[in-house]
Amino acid sequence: MGYLIVFVVSLAVGVAVFFATMRQAAPTGTAGFGTPGGSDPPADPGPGMAYVPVAESRHDWQARMTGVLGLAVSVTVGGIALAISLYAFGVLIGKLIGGAVGDDPPG
C-alpha cells in the first residue's frame, strides 16, 4: 500500500510540474540580430567564433505527441525517483535517531 501511495503522489507531482511549465510564457526576443523579428544575417564572426543559423520549423502532430509523451514519462520517472529517495532518506534518519535514543527499530 505504501508503494502505491508513493506512486500516486509522485505521478500527481509530475503532472503538476508538467502543467506548471506548460503555462509559462515563451521568452520574447529578436529573431535576427538586427531588427526585432528580422532575419538579416549577422556579419562574419570573429576569429575563434562560429555562427550557427537557427531555422524555424514546424513539426507535425506525431512529433509533438512523441515529445509530450517523452516529457510526461521523464517527469513521472523523475518524480518517482525523487519520492523513493526522500522516503529512503526519511527511513534512514528515523533509524539513526531511533538508534541514538536506544529504541529498537522496527523490522
C-alpha positions in Angstrom: 0.0 0.0 0.0 2.9 2.3 0.8 4.4 1.9 -2.7 1.0 2.7 -4.3 0.8 6.0 -2.3 4.3 6.9 -3.3 3.5 6.2 -6.9 0.2 8.2 -6.9 1.8 11.2 -5.1 4.8 11.2 -7.5 2.5 10.9 -10.5 0.5 13.9 -9.2 3.6 15.9 -8.6 4.9 15.1 -12.1 1.7 16.1 -13.7 1.6 19.3 -11.7 5.1 20.2 -12.7 4.4 19.4 -16.3 1.3 21.7 -16.4 3.1 24.4 -14.4 5.9 24.6 -17.0 3.5 24.5 -19.9 1.7 27.6 -18.7 4.8 29.8 -18.7 5.0 32.4 -21.5 7.6 31.9 -24.1 10.6 34.4 -24.0 10.5 37.2 -26.4 13.4 38.5 -28.3 14.7 39.2 -31.8 14.6 36.6 -34.5 17.6 38.1 -36.3 20.5 40.1 -35.0 19.4 43.4 -36.4 15.7 44.4 -36.1 13.1 42.7 -33.9 11.6 39.9 -35.9 14.1 40.5 -38.7 16.0 37.8 -40.5 19.1 39.8 -41.6 22.2 37.7 -41.2 24.9 38.9 -38.9 28.4 39.9 -40.1 31.1 37.3 -40.3 32.1 36.1 -36.9 35.4 37.0 -35.5 38.3 34.5 -35.2 37.6 31.6 -32.9 33.8 32.2 -33.2 31.2 30.4 -35.2 27.7 31.3 -36.5 25.0 28.7 -36.2 21.9 29.6 -38.0 18.6 28.8 -36.3 15.9 27.8 -38.7 12.2 27.9 -37.6 10.4 24.7 -38.4 7.0 23.4 -37.7 6.7 19.8 -36.6 3.8 17.5 -37.4 1.4 16.4 -34.7 3.1 13.0 -34.3 6.4 14.6 -33.5 4.7 16.9 -31.0 2.9 14.0 -29.3 6.1 12.0 -29.1 7.8 14.9 -27.4 4.9 15.3 -25.0 4.8 11.6 -24.2 8.6 11.6 -23.6 8.3 14.6 -21.3 5.4 13.1 -19.4 7.3 9.8 -18.9 10.5 11.5 -17.9 8.8 13.8 -15.4 6.9 10.8 -13.9 10.0 8.7 -13.6 11.9 11.6 -12.0 9.1 12.2 -9.6 9.0 8.5 -8.6 12.8 8.5 -8.1 12.6 11.6 -6.0 9.8 10.3 -3.9 11.5 6.9 -3.3 14.8 8.6 -2.4 13.1 11.0 0.0 11.3 8.1 1.6 14.5 6.1 2.0 16.3 9.2 3.4 13.4 9.6 6.0 13.7 5.9 6.9 17.5 6.3 7.4 17.1 9.4 9.5 14.4 7.6 11.6 16.7 4.6 12.2 19.6 6.8 13.1 17.5 8.8 15.6 16.0 5.6 16.9 19.4 4.0 17.4 20.7 7.2 19.1 17.9 7.1 21.8 18.1 3.3 22.3 14.9 2.3 20.7 14.8 -0.9 18.7 14.0 0.0 15.1 11.0 -1.9 13.8 12.0 -4.7 11.3 
